[in-house]
Amino acid sequence: MIRSVVIVGGGTAGWMTASYLKAAFADRIDVTVVESPQVSRIGVGEATFSTVRHFFDYLGLDEADWLPKCAGGYKLGIRFENWSTPGEYFYHPFERLRTVDGFSLAEWWLELGDRSQPFDRSCFLTTALCEAKRSPRMLDGTLFISGVDSALGRSTLAEQRMQFPYAYHFDADEVARYLSGYAVERGVRHVVDSVEHVGQDERGWITNVRTAEHGELAGDLFIDCTGFRGLLINQTLGTTFQSFEDVLPNNRAVALRVPREDEAQMDPYTTATAMNAGWMWTIPLFRRNGNGYVYSDQFISPEEAERELRQAIAPDRDDLQANHIRMRIGRNTDSWVKNCVAIGLSSAFVEPLESTGIFFIQHAIEQLVKHFPDERWEPRQTKAYNDRVAHAVDGVKEFLVLHYKSARRDDTPYWKEAKVRAMPDALGARLDLAASRLLDEETVYPYFHGFESYSWNAMNLGLGNVPAAPLPALKHIDPRNARAEFARLAAEADEMVAALPSCYEYLASING
């Protein structure tokens, strides 16, 4: 029986893993986290997507308790700015499309031909809340949509039946700190020390890690949360890493923590703004913003990227310290090798465009629990785990490549090259189909990767990749029901905007 787990590396990945294992197995396994005092964390402020709610509910944590302790804010979706032409923007919200007479509102939007309102503002309720900077909760804590706010309990990603309407922004360092307290209170051993050697037996399986001050720490299962270094999975076990830079060339980022001049002007969404050689994120935390420029160093130097970022968001704040990050884009061929599982950046990373970093961590942890080994180390269990992790990462890769291929921007060498860059073969077929009709659950990437067909269509339509003609079938269906649903959605949006507090107002109320 597997009784002891050693997690090498803390940060968001390490403490999410330790917390979840304790929530799942309690005292039936021993968990140790070895966290180096010398290694700095990557986290500079994180955006998530809505399935992260399953993680916190599984741990039994109340949002009103943990979110204020982590400088948290709400994320109703992502606002994409300047990806087509300067000044244009659209939203990718957490909201499934409504259907009328068997067809989605997106199909009816194409058929009815009223383009006075963009697709996203016509077909989603959430976009109106984004525009008005509204909180998704009333001041009494009630969610603006009924029927989806009951406690999820110990549910997982596989049990997501309804679309939860928001995710979170938070300070990743504060989340790691909060979860470390949660985990230690429940018996996780926290060792602050540097790993100097990784012990292996004659088969190459890991037996222990030797630390500078605490000696050897033995375990049955070792989890690599050492970030891009991949200390266990790559450096020790020699696992092959598959780079995605042929299709996703952004390999660097520079980040700034920027105080908001008016704290109350807090957006309930992430903003992704196209730049000369990549894109810039804006993540509103409770009292400040996190900003960063994700780029390819083939087209711009780190110094030039920092200057462009500062000019865009903080031209008079030379005192703000920039954090330069070199990103490893791709995934390990296998994230579980022998008795080592890589979780977080040591497993995979595909750039932060759709906030998938923490999703990958959550998905990997859940799959580890579902495939947890015993003394037989059943190889089919390991393969099943590796297949599911690989499918999720590869699906997100394909979805992100769509962003660049469908974007109409072509005014710099970076954006011109995006049009001719290689892409996964299957994505080419999907984009070819999307030129004639919207995608559905049968035609998007077929394995679980966190994104449903509405997300693929929201991006395609928002970026200007619109089918050449509506579906012929809709010409034979009375459109009155569809027109009534569009009117109903607009009325609901007006009602919610009028009733809900601002994002900052609600968060201030739970921050005390």
N, C-alpha and C positions, 0 to 999 in steps of 0.2 A: 504494500500500500504506500502511496505517496503521502508523506507526512510533513515534509519541510520544503518551503519555497523560498529561494533567495532572489530578490529583485535588485539588480545592480543598476543604480541610477535612480534619482528622485524625480523632481520636476512634475509636470502634469501627468505624464505617462506613468511614472513610477507610483505616484500616490493614488491615481485613479485605480491602477491595478491592485495595489495593496488594499485599498478600501473595499473594492468590489469583492475580492477574494474573501475578505473577512465577513462581508455581508452575506456571501453565498455559503461559506463553509464554517464560519464561526471558529470554535476552538478545535475543530477536527483536523486542521492543518496549522502549522507554525509558519509565519511569514516574517521575513527579515528584509528591510530595505537598507541597502548600503549606498550612502549618498556622499559624494566627494565634496569637501569644503572648497576645493580649488576650481571645480568646473562650474562655469556660469550657465544659467538657463537661457534658452532661446526666447521664451515667452516675453512678449512686449505688449500684451493686450490681445485677447483672443475673441474671435467670433465663432459661433457654433451654428448648427442647424437643429430644427425643432425636435428631432429624435433624442437629443441629449437629455430631455426631460425623463426618459426611461431610466437613465443612469441615476439621477438624483432621487427619483422615487424609489428605485430599488434599494438605495441606501437608507431610505426613510427620512430624507432631509427635506425640510420645508423651505420653499423658495424665499419666503419672507425672512427667514433666519439667515440662510447662507449668502443670498445675493448681496445684501448690504455690506457684508464683511469682505466682499471681493470686488468692490467698486463697480457692481454690476449694472447693466442696462438691458433694455429689450431690443430684440431684433425681429422685425416683422418680415424682413426680406432683404434683398440687395438692390440698390439703385445703381444702374450702370450709366455713367455719364461719358459722352464724347466718343463712344465706340463706333458711331456711324459718321456724324458730322458734329462740329463744335456746337455746344448748346443743347443738343438732343440728349434725352435720357429716357430710361424705362425701368420698370421694376420686375424683379423675379421674386414673387412673394411666396410665403408658406400657405398656399391655398389651392385646393383642388378646384378644377373648373366645374361649374354647374352644368347639368344636362337638361335639354328640352326635347321631348319626343325622340329620345335615343341619340341625340347629337349634342356635343359640347357647345358651350357658348362661343368658343373660339371658332368652331365651324359656322355657327350662325353669324358671327361677326364678319366672316369672309363673305357669306351669302348675302346678307342684307346691305352690305356696301356702304354703311354710314361710317366714313373714316374721319368725321369731325373730331372724334375722340380716339386716341390711340388704343390699340388692343388691350394693353394692361389696365388702363383706366376704365375701359368699357366692360371688361369681363371679370374683374376681381374686385371684391369689397375692400381688401386689405390696403390696396394702393391709396385709397382716400384717407385712411388713417395715417399712412406714411406722409402724405402731402401735408396733413394738418398736424403732424408731430404728436399724434395721440398715443396714449398708453393702451395696451390691450385689456387693461383691467380698470374697472370702476374704483373709486376711492374706498369702497367697502371690500375690495378684493375680488368682486365678481368678474368673471371673464366675459368679454363682449359677445362671444358665441356660446350658446348653451349646448349642453350635452357632451362636451369633450373635456371637462375640467375635473371630473371625479378622480380621486387618487388612483394612480395606475398600479400602486403596490409593487410587487416583485415581477414586473413585466419586462419584456425585452424588445429589441427591435423587430423581431419576428411577429410580435403581437400588435404591431401598429395597425389598428383598424381604421381610425379616423385621423385626419390631418390635424395635428396640434398647430395653432396659428402663430406661434412665435418661438424664437430661440433666444439666446443670451449673448451679450457682450460682457466680458469680465477681464480683470487683470489675472493673467495666468499664474504669476507668482503667488498672488493671494489665494487663488484656488488651490494650488499645491500646498500652501501653508495650512489652509483650512482642512483639507483632506488628510494632511499628515496628523493633525490633532485628532480627527475622527478615527483614523486608523490606529494610532498609538493608544488611544483610550480603549480600543477593543483588542489590544494585545499584540499589535504589530511591533516588532523590535526595530528600532531606528538606530542605525550605526552610522555616525558621521566620520568617514574615514576614506582614504584613497586606496583603490585596488592596485596592488603592485604586481600580482601574478595570478594567473588562472590555472588551477590544477586540473589535469586530465588523467584518465586511466588509460589502459592499453588499447581500448577501443576508440579513444578520442572523446569519450563522454566527459563532461565537466564534473569534477568531484568537489571542488571548493574554490573560493577566491581568497587570496591572502592579502590582508590589509596591512597598512603601515603600523597601526597601533593596536588593533584588535586581533591580530593573528589570522589564522585560517577560519573561514566561515563555510561549513559544509552544508550541503543541501541535496535534495532529490531532484528538484526541478529548478532551473535557473531562468530568470526572465531578464532579457537585455533591454533596458530603458536608458541606454547611454547616448541616445541621440544619433546624429549623423556619424559619430565615430564607429558605432557598431562593434564595441569592444569584444563582446562574446561571439555574436553571430558571424561577424566578418573577420575581425582580427584574429580571433582564437580558432574558430571552426572553419574559416576560409570559405564561407558561403558566397556564392556568386551574386553580384548586384547587377540588375538590369537597368541601364540608364534609359530615361525617356526623353533625353535632350534632342533626339532626332525629330520629335513631334512637339515637345514642350521645351523650348530653348531657354526660358527664364531660369537663371541659375544663381541670382543674387538678390538681396534686398537690403534696403537701408531704412531704419525706423526712427521716429521721433515721438516723444511724449509731449503733447502740446496742450497747455491750459486753454480752456475756452474762455474768451473774453466775457461772454454772457453764459454762465453755467446753465441757465434755464433753457437756452436754445439747444435742446438735446434731441437729435434725430433718433427715431426708433428703427433704424435700419443701418446696415453697412453700406458705404458708398465705394464703388470701384470705378475710378476715373482713368480713362485712357490717357497715357502720357507718350512722349516721343519714342521711347524704347521699352515700353511695358505699360504698367498701370499702377495707380496709387490707391491704397486702401485708406478709408477713414472709419474708425471704430469708436463710436461715442461711449465712453465710460461715464460714471456718475458725475465726476467733477473735471474731467479732462477728455481729450481725444487721443487715440493712438493713430498715428499716421505712418505709412510706409510706402516705399516705391519698390515694386517687384520688377526686375528688368533682366535683360540679357547682356552680359559684358562683352558680347560680340559687337554690340551697337553703341554702348555708352560705358564710360569708365565709372568706377565707384565714386570718384570725386565729382564728376559731372552729374551723376545721379543724385548725390547729396545736394549739390547746388540747385538742381531742378526741383527737388522736393522742398527744400527750404523756401525757394522763391514762390512755390505754389501755396504753401500753408503757413509759413512763419518767417517772412522776409526780414523782420526786425528782431529776431530772437536768436542771435548768435550764441547765447548762453545755453541753448538746449543741446544736450549731448546726443549725437547720432550713434546708433547701433548698427554696424555693418554685419551682414549675415551671408555666408556662402551656403547655398542650398544644394543638397544632393537629391536630384529629381529622378525618381524611379522606384523600384522595389526589389527586394531580395527574391531570387528564384523561389526559395522556400523561406518562410518566416519561422518555421519550426524545424529544427535540425537536432537530431539526437535528443538530449534532454534540455535543450535551450529553445526558448520562444522569444522572438524579438517583437516588441510592442512599441508603437510610437515611431519617431523618426528613424530609429534603428531598423525598422521594418520597411517603411515606405513613406514617400512624401511626393506630392504632385503639384506643388505651389499652392498658395492659400486663396486662390480666386473664388472658390465656392465654400470656403471655410470647412474643409474636410479633414483637417488635421486631428481634431478631437473626435470626430466621427470615426476615423480609422482606429483610434485608440479604443473607443467604446465597443466598436464591432469586434475587434480582436479579443478584448477581454471577455465579452459575452461568448464568443466562439471557443475560447479556452475553457471556460466553465462547462460549456456543453460537450466539449471533447476532452475533458480532464482525464489524464492517464492513470493507470494503476501500474503495478510492478511488471506487467507484461509489455508495456509500451507498444500497444497494438499499432503496427505501421499503417493500417487502413484508417485508423482514427487520425493519425498525424497527417496523412495525405488529404483526408476530408477537410481538416482545418486549413491546410495550405491552399487547397483549391478555393475555399470560400474567401479567404483573405485576398488571394490573387484576383479572383473575379471582381471583388468590390473595388480594388485599386484600379484594375484595368478598365472597369466601367466608368469610374470617375475620370480617368485619363481621357477616354474617348469623349466624354461630355465636355471636358475643358477644351479639348482641341476644337470642338464645334464652336466655341466662343470666338476663337481667332479666325476660323475658316468662314464663319457666317458674318463676321463684322465687316462693314463696308469701308472702314477707314483704310486709306492707302497713301497717306501724305508724307510718310517718312520711310527711310530704308527698312526700318523694323517692320512697319505695317505692310509694306510692299512684299517683303519676304514672307510674311505670314500667309499670303495668298498662294504661294508656290511651295511652301514647306510640305514635307511628307506628312501623311496622316494614316491612321489605322485603316486597313482595307474595308472593314465592315462599316466604318463611319462614312466612307465614300458612298456606299450603297444607301445608307440612311439619308444622307444629304440629297442624293439623287431622288429618292422617294419623296422627301420633304418639299421638293420643287413642284410636286404635283398634288400632294395632299398632306395633311397634318399627320404626325406620327402618333401611334397609340401603343398600348402595352405590349402588343405583339411585334412591334417594329423598332422599339428602342432597344438598347443593350439588354440582353435577355436575363442576365443574372442580377441578384440583389446588389445594388451599389448606392442606395440611399436616395436616388432621384427617380421620380415617376414621370410618366409621359407629359404631364402638364408642365414640368420643368423644362423638358426638351423643347416643347412648343413655345413656352414663354420666351426662351432664349432665341429660338429661331425667328419668331415673329418680331420680337423686340429689336433684334439686330438687322431686320429688314429682309430676311430670307422667307418671303411670303409665297405660298403656292400660286401657281399661275392662274388658277380658277377655283371657285368653290366646288364642293361636291355636287355633281348633277342631281343626286337624289333630293337635295333640299329644294329644288325648283318645283317638286311635286308635293311638298308638304306645306300646309297652311302656316305662315310665319307669325300668326297672331300670338301664339303662346310664347314664342321666342321674344317678340317685342315686349310682351308683358313682363317676362323675366328680366330683361334688360332694365325696364322701368322700375321693377321691384328692387333690383340690386342697387340702383342709383338712389332710391328712396331710403333703403336700409343704410347706405353709406352716409347720407346726410344726417340721418337720425343718430348714428353712432358717433359721428364727428361732433355733433351738438352735445351728446350726453357724456362722452368720455373725458377724463382729465388729460392734460398734456403728459407726455412720457416723464418729463422731469417732475411734474407735480406729484404723480403717483409714487415715483421712486423716492422722492423727498419724504413722503408720508411713511414709508416703511424704513427709511434710513433714520427716522427720528429727528 
